[in-house]
Amino acid sequence: MLKKYNIAVIGATGAVGQVLLDLIEERNFPYDSLHLCASSRSVGKKIIVNGNEYVVEEINEELFNNIDFVFISANNEISKNIGLLASKKNCIVIDDSSVFRMNPDVPLVVPEVNPHALKNHKGIISIPNCSTTPLAMVLKPLNSINPIKRVIVDTYQSVSGTGMAAIAELNSQSYEILNGRPPTISEYPHQIAFNLIPHIDNFHENGYTNEEMKMINETRKILEIPDLPISATCVRVPVKIAHCESLNIELSQPIKLETVNDIFSKVEGVKILDDPLKNLYPTPIDVTGKDEVLIGRIRKDLSNKNGISLWLASDNLRKGAALNAIQIAEEIISNNYL
Ligand SMILES: NC(=O)c1ccc[n+]([C@@H]2O[C@H](COP(=O)([O-])OP(=O)(O)OC[C@H]3O[C@@H](n4cnc5c(N)ncnc54)[C@H](OP(=O)(O)O)[C@@H]3O)[C@@H](O)[C@H]2O)c1
């Protein structure tokens, strides 16, 4: 008989947590018990999963005595405290925050890219930043046949990457502006409705933001290329769901576009949508609610004989977070890495 697991979801009411619960249903994840936790604001709320009603609980230590998988999508502080506590209690922690990602003892995993990193996990596994995951999925297959010399990436990131409160703010600012009122600003340093902001997370002394440094460092760790030359500019845009990225990739040798198309037609989790003359290229709306990373606008870089440029779109709440987390759990189960 198929083994079933006891699961706790920390941050079950959040933007990622809600999608994780949808995916548990959609993918028929084999669970026996399911505990849903959030902040004290949500305790007592009722959430339906697979037709059964669950009441949101407060986190308490005893909860982890009989849990196999803990999915954490709350914030860095909760991840740090609860992640360490739950792993001490022999739970497998799959964490969405950035706190453990660069810890050498913590695998940072995209199952289509580096599933081998899960083999010697020590109880905590991190998922990458929502912009890093699709980037790594595109770079890995190219690098395998034609080593990458340099990457320049610019992102166009939706407000759901910040969470539920930012989705509400995009809606309320749009309403205020369309009704001739000044927008109320609280989630970002500037108005996000009818605007864009080239600033995600804090600035470092080197002029890059923390989001940009996460993309750089996490990509190097996942691809196991510690000195990969890569530069990123991350921009928040007034879109509800899905992140887009413009990539410029310099390879070791020239590459034919047919070869690039051929590679990506076989890559798991990536789908080509590329017929510009028919106005076909990935947009956030095309990819919202989809599991695949969509790529298009694939072209030779006119300024570099070894360069290609392309565009991608990925649902940050799915492949950028909840889907990647659940795929990690599935990979652990199917390889018996428990
Ligand atoms: N959004 C993305 O695209 C994305 C992608 C990759 C990784 N992540 C990471 O995933 C995590 C969650 O992001 P999100 O976008 O889902 O944020 P969110 O929509 O703001 O949700 C946060 C969740 O954490 C809960 N929470 C807050 N304080 C808590 C506390 N003291 N104790 C227990 N639960 C608490 C919230 O509960 P209440 O509803 O009760 O406040 C809510 O369920 C973050 O670490 C983020 O960096 C997000």
The ligand as an SDF file (V2000), in Angstrom:
LIG
                    3D

 48 52  0  0  0  0  0  0  0  0999 V2000
    5.6600   34.8590   -2.8920 N   0  0  0  0  0  0  0  0  0  0  0  0
    6.5770   34.2480   -3.6210 C   0  0  0  0  0  0  0  0  0  0  0  0
    6.5550   34.2720   -4.8600 O   0  0  0  0  0  0  0  0  0  0  0  0
    7.6790   33.4760   -2.9460 C   0  0  0  0  0  0  0  0  0  0  0  0
    8.5540   32.7240   -3.7290 C   0  0  0  0  0  0  0  0  0  0  0  0
    9.6030   32.0230   -3.1250 C   0  0  0  0  0  0  0  0  0  0  0  0
    9.7250   32.0890   -1.7540 C   0  0  0  0  0  0  0  0  0  0  0  0
    8.8550   32.8360   -1.0130 N   0  0  0  0  0  0  0  0  0  0  0  0
    9.0070   32.8450    0.4440 C   0  0  0  0  0  0  0  0  0  0  0  0
    7.8640   32.1960    0.9970 O   0  0  0  0  0  0  0  0  0  0  0  0
    7.5450   32.7690    2.2650 C   0  0  0  0  0  0  0  0  0  0  0  0
    6.0710   33.1940    2.2810 C   0  0  0  0  0  0  0  0  0  0  0  0
    5.8410   34.1450    1.2580 O   0  0  0  0  0  0  0  0  0  0  0  0
    4.3660   34.5900    0.8570 P   0  0  0  0  0  0  0  0  0  0  0  0
    4.5440   35.3630   -0.3820 O   0  0  0  0  0  0  0  0  0  0  0  0
    3.4330   33.4280    0.8860 O   0  0  0  0  0  0  0  0  0  0  0  0
    4.0010   35.6040    2.0560 O   0  0  0  0  0  0  0  0  0  0  0  0
    2.5590   36.0200    2.6230 P   0  0  0  0  0  0  0  0  0  0  0  0
    1.5200   35.9710    1.5800 O   0  0  0  0  0  0  0  0  0  0  0  0
    2.7970   37.2960    3.3380 O   0  0  0  0  0  0  0  0  0  0  0  0
    2.2310   34.8740    3.6870 O   0  0  0  0  0  0  0  0  0  0  0  0
    2.9490   34.7490    4.9010 C   0  0  0  0  0  0  0  0  0  0  0  0
    2.3960   33.5930    5.7110 C   0  0  0  0  0  0  0  0  0  0  0  0
    3.1610   33.4770    6.9120 O   0  0  0  0  0  0  0  0  0  0  0  0
    2.2680   33.5040    8.0220 C   0  0  0  0  0  0  0  0  0  0  0  0
    2.8920   34.1050    9.1860 N   0  0  0  0  0  0  0  0  0  0  0  0
    3.2730   35.3950    9.3550 C   0  0  0  0  0  0  0  0  0  0  0  0
    3.7570   35.5760   10.6160 N   0  0  0  0  0  0  0  0  0  0  0  0
    3.6570   34.3710   11.2280 C   0  0  0  0  0  0  0  0  0  0  0  0
    3.9470   33.8980   12.5380 C   0  0  0  0  0  0  0  0  0  0  0  0
    4.4550   34.7270   13.4740 N   0  0  0  0  0  0  0  0  0  0  0  0
    3.7150   32.6100   12.8410 N   0  0  0  0  0  0  0  0  0  0  0  0
    3.1970   31.7700   11.9040 C   0  0  0  0  0  0  0  0  0  0  0  0
    2.8840   32.1460   10.6390 N   0  0  0  0  0  0  0  0  0  0  0  0
    3.1130   33.4340   10.3290 C   0  0  0  0  0  0  0  0  0  0  0  0
    1.0930   34.3330    7.5440 C   0  0  0  0  0  0  0  0  0  0  0  0
   -0.0290   34.0950    8.3620 O   0  0  0  0  0  0  0  0  0  0  0  0
   -1.2360   35.1790    8.4510 P   0  0  0  0  0  0  0  0  0  0  0  0
   -2.0780   35.0040    7.2200 O   0  0  0  0  0  0  0  0  0  0  0  0
   -1.9390   34.7650    9.6930 O   0  0  0  0  0  0  0  0  0  0  0  0
   -0.6090   36.5300    8.5520 O   0  0  0  0  0  0  0  0  0  0  0  0
    0.9360   33.7680    6.1320 C   0  0  0  0  0  0  0  0  0  0  0  0
    0.3160   32.5040    6.1770 O   0  0  0  0  0  0  0  0  0  0  0  0
    8.5600   33.9030    2.4900 C   0  0  0  0  0  0  0  0  0  0  0  0
    9.6340   33.3840    3.2510 O   0  0  0  0  0  0  0  0  0  0  0  0
    9.0200   34.2250    1.0790 C   0  0  0  0  0  0  0  0  0  0  0  0
   10.3130   34.7760    1.0480 O   0  0  0  0  0  0  0  0  0  0  0  0
    7.8270   33.5240   -1.5720 C   0  0  0  0  0  0  0  0  0  0  0  0
  1  2  1  0
  2  3  2  0
  2  4  1  0
  4  5  1  0
  4 48  2  0
  5  6  2  0
  6  7  1  0
  7  8  2  0
  8  9  1  0
  8 48  1  0
  9 10  1  0
  9 46  1  0
 10 11  1  0
 11 12  1  0
 11 44  1  0
 12 13  1  0
 13 14  1  0
 14 15  2  0
 14 16  1  0
 14 17  1  0
 17 18  1  0
 18 19  2  0
 18 20  1  0
 18 21  1  0
 21 22  1  0
 22 23  1  0
 23 24  1  0
 23 42  1  0
 24 25  1  0
 25 26  1  0
 25 36  1  0
 26 27  1  0
 26 35  1  0
 27 28  2  0
 28 29  1  0
 29 30  1  0
 29 35  2  0
 30 31  1  0
 30 32  2  0
 32 33  1  0
 33 34  2  0
 34 35  1  0
 36 37  1  0
 36 42  1  0
 37 38  1  0
 38 39  2  0
 38 40  1  0
 38 41  1  0
 42 43  1  0
 44 45  1  0
 44 46  1  0
 46 47  1  0
M  CHG  2   8   1  16  -1
M  END
$$$$
